[in-house]
C-alpha cells in the first residue's frame, strides 16, 4: 500500500475488535499501515458496519472520488487490482500493477 502513497487513492479500514488496544497495537507495530477506524465496543455490531450493512469479514467496499459506493466485495488479488485500477483511471491516476507491496491484496 505504500506504493499508492501520493496517488488519488485511500485505503480505510474498520476494525471490529471489541478492545481498541488491539487495532492500536497493529498500527504501532506497522501491521496496519493505512487509516483505520475502530467500530466501537460492540465490535461487529458497531455503527460503521451497521451503516454499510457489513455481514462478514473481510468486506471490501470500493468508493469512488465522489463518495459513491461502486463495488462491494469485488474480489481479491487480480480482481481487486482491476477494480481499483478502473476507479483510479477515472480519476486520472495510473495503478502501479508491478509495484504493489503488502498482503492486503493477497488472494
N, C-alpha and C positions, 0 to 999 in steps of 0.2 A: 504494500500500500504506500510505502514511502516514495515509490517512483511515480505516483499520481499527485504528489505534492506540487502545488503551483498550477495544477490543471483546474478546470471548472468542474470539479467533481468532489463530492464529500461522502465519506462513509460514516454513518452514525449508527452506533449500536445501542441496544436496550438490554440491560442486564436484569434478569428476574430472580436473582438470588435474594433470599429473604434478609440477608445481612449485607449492608453496604460496604463493610470491610472487605468482602470477597472481591467485588469489582475494583475497589480502590487498590487492593494488593496486586491485581492483574495489571493495572495501569502502571503502578510503581515499578513492577518487575519488567515492564516492556512487552508483556504478552499481548496486551491490548494497546495498540498504538494509534487508535482513532478515537474520535469523540464518542463517548458512551454515556448513556443516561441510566440511572437506577429506576426501576419500575415500582419502587415502594415496598413497604414491609409485607404486602400481601403477595409478593412475587409474581407468579404467572397471572394472577387475577388483578394486577395493578392497572393504573389508569392508562398507561401508554398501550399495553397490549389490548385493553378493552376498546380503546378508541380505534385501533386498526384491526380489530377482530382477529387477533392472532390466536390460533388454536394449537400450534405446535412449534417446537424449536428445533433447529433454527428456522426462522421465517425471513425471507429476503423480500423486501419491498423496494422497488425502484421508483423514485420520484424524480420528475424532470425539473428543469431550472425554474419553471413557473409554479412548482409545488403540486403538480398533478401526479397522482399515483398512476404509473404507466404499466407496471407489471408486479404481480405477486408470485413469488417462488418461480422465477424464470428458469431455474436450473442451476447447475454448478459447473465448475470448470469452464470448458469452451463455450457452453451455452450462456453462462453468466457473463463471460468476457464479451460475447457477441452483443448481448442485450445492453451492457454498459457502453460498449463501443458505439452502438447506434445512437444512444442518448447523448454521448459526448460529441459525436459528429454533428448532431442537430444544433449543438451549442458551439460549433466551430472549433472543437478540440479533436486531436488525434489520440487514440487509445494506444499506449505503448505495449503492444502484444508481446514483444520479446523481452520486456523489462520488468514484468510483474514479480514482486517478491512477497513472501509470506504465505500463510496457509489458509487465508480466508477464501481463496479461490479453489482450494483443493476439491476435487470431485471424484 
